[in-house]
Amino acid sequence: MQHATADRWEDFRTVARRLLAEGIRPAVVHWSDAHAAGDGLFDSEDAPEPTAGATPPGAAPRVPPAFLKLARGAACHSDPARWETLYALLWRLTHGEPRLLEDAADPDVVRLQTWAKAVRRDVHKMKAFVRFRRLNEPNTPHGERFVAWHRPDHRIVRAAAPFFVRRFAPMHWAILTPRESAVWDTRELSFGPGVPRSELPEGDPTEELWDTYYRHIFNPARLKVRAMKAELPVRHWPTLPEAAAIPDLIRSAADRERRMISTTEGFAMSAAEFLPDDPDRRTDLTALERAAATCKGCDLYKDATQTVFGSGPADAEIVFVGEQPGDNEDRTGEPFVGPAGQVLNDALEDAGIDRSKVYITNAVKHFKHTLQGSRRIHAKPSAREVTACKPWIEAEFAAIKPKAIVCLGATAAQAILGRDFRITKQRGEIRETPFSPITTATWHPSAILRVPEEDATQRMYDDLADDLYAVAQMMTG
């Protein structure tokens, strides 16, 4: 799209003046009115001046209110192309495409909507993550003053500031950002230049309250690190007093979850209560298997035929960890002897791994299922059940000291590699864990059996065999 008299547009302010001069002006709202209201299209330095001789507003083409709503957000975006895109859309709306915004596939419309959404999210983050510090100013005639520093992605200070005026009207406060700062003196809101974070004063004693509060409300059973970082980006942590506790809370989450489960989450005890008392017997697989046969660390034992412990030599170099025993395993007492076990056998053979020389176990030792008539249908174990059973798998690792651990499926991977592990994205990655220098995850054989498409089944099987072959090569390399 080209304008008859425009070449490359240097910025929206200049083009807007041309627009006004030609009589193309939104009749819904005047530029000056929008700016005066504090939520218009333009920052103060960008607001165009009305041009002499412009066509009166009543004679100008109308602009859909939806455009102004989107433009208010998009104009705050940090992308330097925002003014050019806004003008392009404005020109098209007033020159033959009045229903342009209804075209969800139009690149300019998509871009505008994406910018507006990003700005709305950034405003939300500012409202959530600003933390005021009390200034240490004895004998000040203006009462207590508070200051906060925040680093938004976009030019949102003017859009977000009215929220803080309403929320903290009796307070004298300032919010500093790299681009612009806002100051409220309990009567008037004003704006000034940006300020670096180094200008922020040191914290005050109230920040200890944030730390204490955050530690007490933290629930390790609900920890999802990836989701947390998406909602609470790491770049904001330096300005959040409670964020100092996050690394420690993540590190200790597994132990805290286990304690919480055993005391407050519906389990009278966990598998740890059934481990042998003698430290030597805790590293003896035979003793561990006998102890596990009496385990009532969670309620799964009530409906299972028996505990299905691990199987294989105590000096195995590779340990395979599945999710839980299935119907065949529950009846026989041996892991991976059903259809999924046959798939695993085939993949082991293709990878050149002798099954008799590896140790195979599950993250959960009892079969969880639902009944459909006389059939017992597999049911995924909950995070609480996996955690309650985790002392057994940790004891198996301690007894065997494997050189490599292969997690089969998402449940085993998250139990060993962390709750934020995603098998679809991180399959085949090699990591070092406290249990082994080589730890990886791949598809569970039963997942391969459940895929309806033949091509997908073969592709997943090839992935499984390739991942096992890579581990075998590391053992011999």
Buried (B, 14 or more C-beta within 10 A) or exposed (E): EEBEEEEEBEEBBBBBBBBBBBBBBBEBBBBBEBBEEEBBBBBEEBBBEBBEEBBEBEEBBEBBEEBBEBBBBBBBBBBEEBBBBBBBBBBBBBEEBBEBBEEEEBEBBEBBBEBBBBBBEBBEBBBEBBBBBBBEEEEEEEEEBBBBBBBBBBBBBBBBBBEBBEEBEEBBBBBBBBBBBBBBEEEEBEBEEEBEEEEBEEEBEEBEEBBEEBEEEBEBBEBEBEEBEEEBEEEBBEBBBBBBBBEEBBEEBBEBBBBBBBEEBEBEBBBBBBBBEEEEBBBBBEBBBBBBBEBBBBBBBEBBBBBBBBBBEEEBBBBBBBBBBBBBBBBBBBBBBBBBBEBBBBBBEBBEBEBEEBBBBBBBBBBBBEEEEEEBEBEEBBBBBBBBBBBBBBBBBEBBBBBBBBBBBBBBBBBBBBBBBEBEEBBBEBBEEEBBEBBBBBBBBBBBBEBEEEEEBEBBBEBBBBBBBBBBEBEEE
